[in-house]
Amino acid sequence: MCPWGYTTQLPKDYTLMNNLMTPIAAAITKSHQKRYDFGSIANTIYVASGSSADYTYSIGVIYSFAVELRDTGQYGFALPSNQILPQAEEILAAVLVMGNQIKSEI
């Protein structure tokens, strides 16, 4: 998810962010068929002030994101051990897409 968390107003760079979140989400799904919702924090989950994504975006980092764990409400932030490796593989897939995109823009 991207900024903003404290308001449902989208950041000025939302189109750039969405153009990266879309293939990131596709890579995650391809990894283990787990679908992650994406968009701005406030519009995707709930209004939440104080996010690191909001802060880093506010100081000029366009690709500022927050990622939640793959759980859908059963375990919260304490995933069972059998979900740790799939979670890591999903995030690795996401980071590789992000890295390749940013590298191509340099």
C-alpha positions in Angstrom: 0.0 0.0 0.0 1.1 3.6 -0.6 0.4 7.0 1.0 -1.6 8.4 2.2 -2.6 6.7 5.4 -3.9 9.7 7.3 -6.3 10.8 4.6 -8.3 9.2 1.8 -6.9 11.9 -0.6 -4.5 10.3 -3.1 -0.9 11.6 -3.3 0.1 13.5 -6.5 2.3 10.6 -7.6 -0.4 8.0 -7.1 -0.4 7.0 -10.8 3.4 6.2 -10.6 2.8 4.2 -7.4 -0.1 2.3 -8.8 1.9 1.5 -12.0 4.4 -0.3 -9.7 1.9 -1.7 -7.2 0.0 -3.5 -10.0 2.9 -5.7 -11.2 4.1 -6.2 -7.6 0.7 -7.6 -6.6 0.8 -9.8 -9.7 4.2 -11.2 -8.7 3.0 -11.9 -5.2 -0.1 -13.8 -6.6 2.1 -15.7 -9.0 4.3 -16.8 -6.2 1.7 -18.6 -4.1 -1.7 -17.6 -5.5 -2.2 -15.3 -2.6 -4.0 -12.1 -3.6 -3.0 -8.8 -1.8 -5.2 -5.8 -2.0 -3.3 -2.6 -2.9 -3.8 1.1 -3.2 -3.5 4.0 -0.7 -3.4 2.9 2.9 -6.5 4.8 3.9 -8.5 3.6 1.0 -7.3 0.0 1.2 -7.6 -0.8 4.9 -8.4 2.2 7.1 -7.2 5.7 8.0 -4.0 5.3 9.9 -1.8 8.2 10.8 1.9 7.8 11.4 2.8 5.3 8.8 6.4 5.1 7.6 5.2 5.2 4.0 3.6 8.6 4.6 6.8 9.9 6.2 9.2 8.7 3.5 6.9 10.0 0.8 6.7 13.3 2.6 10.5 13.7 2.4 10.7 12.9 -1.3 10.7 9.1 -1.7 8.1 8.5 -4.4 8.0 4.7 -4.1 7.1 4.5 -0.4 5.1 1.4 0.5 3.7 -0.4 3.5 3.1 -4.2 3.4 0.8 -6.2 5.6 1.3 -9.9 6.3 -0.6 -12.5 4.3 -3.0 -13.4 7.1 -6.7 -12.5 6.5 -7.6 -12.1 10.1 -7.1 -15.5 11.7 -3.5 -15.0 13.1 -2.9 -11.2 12.9 0.8 -10.4 13.1 1.8 -13.8 14.5 1.8 -16.1 11.5 2.2 -19.8 12.1 5.5 -21.2 11.1 4.1 -22.9 8.0 3.3 -19.5 6.5 6.6 -17.8 7.2 8.5 -19.2 4.1 5.6 -18.5 1.7 5.3 -15.0 3.1 9.0 -14.4 2.6 8.8 -15.7 -1.0 5.9 -13.4 -1.8 7.8 -10.4 -0.4 11.0 -11.4 -2.3 8.9 -11.5 -5.5 7.6 -8.0 -4.7 11.0 -6.6 -3.9 12.5 -8.0 -7.2 9.8 -6.3 -9.2 10.3 -3.1 -7.4 14.1 -3.2 -7.7 13.9 -3.9 -11.4 11.5 -1.1 -12.0 13.5 1.4 -10.0 16.7 0.2 -11.7 15.2 0.9 -15.1 14.3 4.4 -14.1 17.9 5.3 -13.1 
